[in-house]
Amino acid sequence: MAVHDTTRVTRTMIATALTAALLAACGGDLPEIPRPAAAWPPAQAVAAHRGASALRPEHTLAAYQQAIVDGADIVEPDLVVTKDGVLVARHENDITGTTNVATAAQFAARKTTKMIDGIPVTGWFTEDFTLAELKTLRATERIPANRPANVAYDGQFEVPTLQEVIDLVKKESAARNKTIGIYPETKHPTYFKSIGLPMEKRLVDQLTASGYKGKDAPVFIQSFEVANLKEIRAMTDMRIVQLIDNPRNGPAPNGAPRNAPYDFVAAGSKRTYADLVTPAGLKEIATYADVVAPYKEVIIPRTAANELGTHTSFVADAKAAGLKVHTWTLRPENPFLPVSMRKPDVASPAQRGDSVAEITAYLNAGIDGFFTDDPAVGRAAVSAFSK
């Protein structure tokens, strides 16, 4: 047996033993999520974007665990589907940049090009792998230039299933006597439906079976598309979040915004995210969603000098429509921050700046929650803001 095979067997044995020990300690069932007397979620909720992804490779159990240790109120798994219909946590269904699949000789022939939301993408895709096959791969750091320390963890962690994320959250909630939420995102739902792997009922059924029931359940279901959220609303009264991408991504030649939910594009609609961020658009969102979560510059635009500008009326408009407001993504490294918040080597792609200052600006703008790649920084910002 080769060395790497021996290592894999050892890891599998350890994982099996840990799972067995946990189940035995819980009488064969994972614990229920504690429901505290206080309202959930807390004000200014800290959502761990793909886990503590500034500290561990994103969408791994290690990243979610670190996020919980660092004070996250909620962890966020992006969800895609395997060939055999299992929901797994990956940023995209293209796993080229987040796993070691490119060096796995046994899967070399599965490299292909597909049209994903109207864009040609070349790589390896979860829907071409069974869960068992996917479990032979290991996670890698997606943005190593920004997070070189995370590269040390390459090859250590599996691609987790949604159920494994849920089990971790329930275990940690019970151990800490704290309600830790889960914030699953349906990725490319129109695409997955087109290939016979619809996500909506699959997700709701799995959440319900895991104990997430009713409008007070500690869960948010999110999507950049609209039709699938309306479909999910017909299935459940769990919290729903309409994500809003930057309305000005991909400007048309005349400078007009054209970024739109892909289900709008697929249906031939001319509406874009710019239509959804108007007062009328927000009132429409409020008919099926509880929260609206725009790209951060919808709330506080950047100036020409890449500094924070004056906040827009978005938060006030959303709240007037009856919506809570979350935003994304607040990252600690210099390239993601306004120029004046970068330090000390402003040209470094990995140097950390003053992320607390950026988060505080959004808290002052009235948001109810935010996604951060470093929940410890997010927790520090909220704690200081609340004093």
N, C-alpha and C positions, 0 to 999 in steps of 0.2 A: 504493500500500500504506500502511495506517495505521501510525502510530508504534509502537503496541503489537504489530502484526503483525511489523514489522521487528525489534523487540526479541526476539519469540518465535523468529523464524527464526535470529537471531544466537545466542541461547542454545542452540538445537538444534544449530547448526553447531559451537559450542564443545564441547557435551556429546559429540557424535559424534566430534570430533577427539580428545578426551581418552580416550574409550573405545577408539578405534582405536590410539592411542599405547600404551595399557596392554596391549592384546592383542598388539601387535607386540613390545613389550618382553618379554612372557611367552611368545613363540613361539606365539601364538594361543590359549593357555589361561591361565586365571588360576592363580596359584601354589597349591600345596597348603598347608594350615595346618600350621605347624611343630608337631611333637609333642615337647615338652621332656622331659628325663629326670624332672624333678620331677613329682609328682602334680598333676593338675588336677581341679577348680579349686583355687586356693589357699584356705587357711583364711581365714574372714571375707571372702568374695568380694564385690567391689563390682560391683553390677549397675546399669547406666545405665538408669534408668526412662524409656523412650521416647527414649533418647539423653540428652544433656545438656540436658534440657528446661527447666531453669531459665535457660539461656543462649541457646538457639535454639528456634524453634518445633518442637514435639515431632514425632517420627516423620518427620524429614527426614534426608537424607544428611548435611546440615551438623550436625545434632544428634548423630548417631552418630559422625561424624568428631571433633567437639569432645569427646565422651565418651572416645574412645580417646586423644586427645591428653592429656586430663586424668587418665588412669590407670585407666579402667574395665577390669575383668577380663572383663566380659560386657556386650553391648548387647541391649536388649529391643525387638523389634518386635511390637506388637499386630497381629494379622492378620485381615483381612476379605477378601471375594471380590468381584471384578468380574463384570459380566454375562457376559463371555466366559471366566470361570473362572480368573482370575489372582489369586494371593494378593498383596495390597498392605498396606502398613503405615499403619494409621489406628487411632486410639483406639476409634472406633465405626464401624459402617457408615453411620450418619448423619454426613455430612461438612459439615453446615451451619456448625458452629462451628470447623472446622479447615481450611477452604478458602475461597476467594472465590466459591464456587458461587452464593451468593445474589445476587451482582451480575453473574453471567454470563447475559445476556439469552437466549442461545440455549438455555439449560437451564431457563428459568423454568417451563415447563409440566411439568417433572418433579417439582416439589414435591408431596409427597403425605403422607398419614398411614398408618402401618403399625403393626401390633401386634408389638413386639419384646420377646420374653420376657414376654408378658402385659401390656405397658405400651404405650399409644398414644404414638407418636412422630411428630412432623411435621417434615419436612425433605426433604433430598435424600440418596439412598442409593447406596452403591457398586454394589450389584447391579443398578442401573438404568443403569449407565454401562459402556461398553466401556473397556478399558485406554487405547486411543487417545484417547477422549473425556476420561477422567480426567486424562490427561497434559496436557491444555490448561488445567487448573486450576492454582492455586498455593496453597501452604500459608499459613495465617494462625495467629497466636498464639491459643490457646484460652482462656487466662485473663489477658487484658491488664491487669486491675486489679492482679494480683499480679506480673506480669512486663511492665511497660510498656516496658522496653528491648527486649524481643523484638519489639515491634510494628514496629520499624525494619526487620525482616527480612520482613515481610508481603509476599507477591507475588514473592519471589525463588526459592522452592524448589518443585520438583515433589513429587507424591505418589510415593514410591518403591515399587517392587515388592520382594517378598521376595528375589528373585534379585539385585537391585541392592544390597540390604543385605548379603547373603552375599558378593557380589563385593568390596564395600568391606572387609568383615571379613577376607577372605582376603588382599587386597592389603596391608592394614595389618599383619596378622600376619606376613606375609613380610618387610615392610620393617623391622619392629621386632624380628624374631626372637623373637616372643612369641605364645603362644597366646591369642587373644581369642575368647571364647565368644559364642554367640548364644542368646537366650532367647525364642523365639517363643511368643506366646499365641494360642490359638484363641478368637476372640470370637464369642459367640452361636452355638455349633456346632449346637444343636438347631434354631434358627431357620434357619440356612443349609441344613441337611439337609432341612428341610421345604419349601424352595423349589427343591430339586434342585441345590444347590451344596454338597455335603458337603465338609468341609475335611480330614478325617483322612488318607485315602490320598493326597490331593493334597499335603499337607504332608510326609508321610513320604517319598513318592516324590521330591519336590524336594530335600529334605535329603540323601537317599541319593545322588541323582545328583550332588550338589555335594560329595560326599566325606565326609559325616557318617555313619559306620557304626560300630556297636558301642557297648557300654556306656561306653567311654572317650572317645567323640567329644565335643568341646567344645560340647555343646548341651544345653539343658534345654527340654522341651516342656511347656507349662503350660496350665491351664484352670481356670475356676471351676466347670465341670461335671464330672461323674464318669463317665458312660457313655462319653463320647468318649475319655477318657483310658484306660479299659479297652479300648476298641476299638484305640487307638493301641498299647497295650502288646502286643496280639496281633500287631502288625505289626513291632515293632522292640524292641530292648533299649536304645535310647538313653534317657538320663535323663528321667524324667517327674516333674512337680511338680503336686501338688494345691493349688490356691489356695483359701484360706478367707476368705470375706467376713466382715464384722463380724456375729457371730451375733445382735446386738441391733439391727441396722438394721431400721427399719420395725416397731416393736413393735405387737402386737395390742392391742385395747382393754383386755385384762386384764394387759398388761405383759409377756406371754410373748414370747420371741423367735420370729420367723417367717421370717427370711431363710433362703433355701434355694437350693441349686443348681437352675437352671431345669429340668434334665432330671428332677429329682425331682418338681418341680411338674407338669411336662407328663405324667409317668407316674402322677400321682395319689398319690404318696407323701406321707406326713405328716412325713417326716424333714427336718431342717434342718441348717444348719451347726453348730448347737449339739450335734447328735448326733455330728458328725464330729470335734469337738475333745475328746471324752471318750477315756479310755484305750482303750476298746473300738473307738471310731471310728478312732482312729489306727492300731490294729492292722489294721483293715480296709484303710485307705489304704495301708499297707505291703505289701499283697498285689499292688498294681499300680503304686505310685509309689515314687520314691527320696527325694523331698523333699516336705515340707509347708510351705506358705508362707502363714501367716495374716496378716490385718490386724494391725497392730502392737499394738493395744490388747488383743488376745487374750493377748499375752505380758506386757505391762506396761499395766494399765488406767490411765485417767486418774481422778484424784480429782474430787470435786465442785468443787474450786477450779481444775480444769484443770491440775493438776500430775501428774507421773509418780507412780503409786502403787507398791505392792509387786508384784513380778513373780509370776505364777501358776506353777503346776506344768507348764504346757504344754510348755516346752522339755524338761524331764526326762521327761515322759510320751512325747513324740514320739521322743526318743532311745532310750528303753526299748523302743519298738516297732521300732527299727532305721531311723528316718528322720532325715535331715538337716533342719535348720530354716532357712528364709529368712524375711524379713518385708518388709512394704511399708506405706506409702511414706514415706521420710524426706526431708522437704522443708526448704529453708533459710529460707523466708519466715516472718515472725512469726505469721500466722494459723494456721499448721500446727504450731506449737511449743507446748510447755507455757508457761504464763504467765511463769514465772521465767526462761525462756531467751530471751524476746523482748527486743530492744534496738535502738536506744535509744528510738525512737518506737514504743511498744508498740501503738498504735492503727493504725499504717500497714499497709495490705495488702501493700505491696511491700518494706518494710524487712526486711533479713535479721537473724536472731538467731543464737543459738549452736547451730547444728545439730550441730556436733561433739559437744557435751555430750549431746544426745539420742541420737546414734548410739552414743556410748560406753556409755550406759546399756544399750542393747540388746546390745552386744558383751559387756558384763559379765553379761548374762542368759544367755549361752551360744549365741547364734545362730551359724550357719555362713555366712551371707551376707545381704545386704540390698539393696533397691532404693532408689536415691537419685536425685533430680532434678539433683543437682550432684555428679558423680563426683569432682571435685577436692576437695570437702569430705569426701566419703566416704573418699577415699584418705588425706587428712590424718588423719582419725579413726583409720583402721586402722593407719597408720604409728605414730601416737603410742601406740596401744593395744598394739602389738607390741613396743615398746621395753622 
